[in-house]
Amino acid sequence: MTVSFVCRTESDLPPEQLFDLARSVDVHVDSQKGTGERAVAGVTSGLIGHGQEVTWRARHFGLPLTMTSRITHFDYPRSFLDEQVRGPFKSFRHIHGFEATAGGSIMTDQVEFTAPFGLLGRVLEQVVLRRYLQRLIRERGRYLAGAGSRTGGL
C-alpha cells in the first residue's frame, strides 16, 4: 500500500532561491547532520538537475541505509521530482513544489512511498515510517526556509 503525505513550508525567500536550496546536495547534507547523511556517488556536491542521480548513505533507526535517487522531472523554478531507483523502499517519490507569495514563497513537499516486506511493511508504514519521514521533511523544510541567511543565498 502506498502512503502519502504533504508538508508545506512558508519562507521569506523567493521561489528561485528556495528551489536551488532544495536541490543543493551540500545544503541537504547540512540539513541531515543528525542522520550522518552524505552523498557517496553520482552528484555529490553542488546543484542536482534533470536526469541526474545521487546516492545517499545515512543511519536511520540505527541501521546504515543507502538510497539512490534520480531527478525525473524538472521545471525551474516551479517543481522537481526525485524518485528512488535503488534503495530500502519498494517505491519512493518526492515532489518538491514552489510558488511565490507576497512575502516570499511556499514550498510544498509531496511524498509517496511503499515499504518492502509485504504485510509487515504495511504495518511499519502506518506505525513508524509515515511519522518519521514527515518529521524529517518538516525539519528539512524549516532548515531550507532559513538557509538563505546561512548560505549567503547560494
N, C-alpha and C positions, 0 to 999 in steps of 0.2 A: 504494500500500500504506500502510495506517495504522500508525504507530509509536506505541507507548505505553510509559510508564514511571511508576513510583510513587516518591515521596520521602516519608519520614516524619521529622518533627522533634519532639523532646521539648522541652517548655517548662515552666517553673515557673509560668507564667501560667494563670489559669483559662480554660476554653474560650471564654467570652463575650468576654473581653478579647482573646484571640488572634484570634477571629472578626472583631471590629471592626478590629483592626490589619490583618488580611489584606484587608479591603475598603476601607481608607483610601487614597484616591488620593494624599494627601500623604506617607504612610509609604511607599507604593510608589515614588514619585519619589525619596525619600531613599534607598531600598534599591538603586536602579538608577543611582546617580550615575555609575558607570563607563561607562554607555552614553549618558549625556546624556538619558535618557528623560524626557519631560514629557507632561502631559495637555494637548491642544490644542483639544478640542471635547467636547461632552456634559458629563458631570460632571467638572469639572476640579479640584475640591478637596473635602475632607470625605469622608463615607462614601457609597459607591455602594450602591444597593439593587435590588430585583427590577424587571426590565424596563428599567432604565436602561443607558445606553451611555457609554463613554469612548473617545475616540480618542487613541492614544499615538503619539508621534513619538520615534524613537531612532536611534542608529547601531549597527549590528551588522555585523561583517565589513567595516567601513569604509564601509558603504552606509547612506544615510538611508532608513529604513523607517517606514511609517505603518500602524497596525492599529487597527480599531475593534472593540471587544468589547461584548457585551451580557450582562447577568446574566439568565439564562434559568431558573434555579432558585434558590430562596432559602428555607432552613429554619433560621432563627435558633434557637440557636447551633450547629447540627449541621453544616450544609453549605451551600455555594452553588456555582453553576456559571457560569463565563463562557465564552462562545463567540465566535469571530471572526465578524463579519458582513461585514467588508471588510478586506482586507489581503494580506500576502505568501503566506499558506498556502492550499492548496486547502481545508483544514479545520483548525481548531484548537479544542480543548475542554480546559478546565482545571477539574477538580472539586476544591474545597477542602473537606476534611472535618476535623471537630474532635471529640475525645472527651476526657472528663475522666479523669484518673488520680489516684492517691493524692497525688501531689506537684504536680499542675498539669494538663497536658493533652498530647495528641499531635495534631499537625496532619498530615494526610495529603494530599499533592498528587498527584492522578492526572491526567496529561497525555496527550492523544491528538492526534496531528497527522498531516497528509498534506501533503507538499511538492508544489508545482506542477512542471511540466516533465517529466512522464512518467518514462521510464527514468532520465534524468539526475537527476530529483528523488528517485527511489528510492535511487540511489547516495548522493546528498547526505544523505538521511535517516539512512542507516546509518553513513556515514563521518564526518560532521561534525555535523549538526543534533542528533541524539539526545544526544551528549555535551555539546554546547554548551548546550542547553536544560536538561539535567539539572544542570549546574554552576550556571546562573542560578537555577534553582528551589531547589537546596540552599543557595546563598548567601543567597537571599531568605528561606528558612525560618530560617536561623541569625540573620539580621538581625531578623526578626519575633519570634523567641523571646526576644531580648534587648531588644526595642524598648520594652517596658513601662517599663523604668527610664529610657530616654532620652526618652520622650514624656510621662512623668507619668501614664501609663495611659489616654491619650486623653481 
